[in-house]
């Protein structure tokens, strides 16, 4: 099976799964985290550009870990609050901006024979609800590795 046909099949399966999640209680906030269509779209797109298919497949594969990581997350490893573009480009070429908050939760999981760090990003736009935004690998670990849990740019991940 080629990359495009595999991508199409996995995307459909992942989207069906994503729609069943709905919301997950996060102990850090003691609130439900919503899994909205914006979160699913962000797995495929970033800053108005489509992510490459292999990157999308990786995010689709990791997505099944997201709800469990959120459900068990009592400590935040990353936080950012900033003004960001929001919505579609206006006729004058500019975007509206809104204050957004991003939280990163990191978990160490065993994948096949190695350990990897997986980061789940949650986002809040203005006074809205906290929603799932993204998931990505955050590095590989060996048994004797030392590592930093807080690094990277939450808005780009």
Secondary structure, 3 states (H helix, E strand, C coil): CCHHHHHHHHHHHHHHHHHHHCEEEECCCCEEEECCHHHHHHHHEECCEECCHHHHHHHHHHHHHHHHHHHHCCCCCEEEEEEEEECCCCCCCCCEEEEEEEEEEEEEEEECCEEEEEEEEEEEECCCCEEEEEEEEEEEECCCCCCCCCCCCCCCC
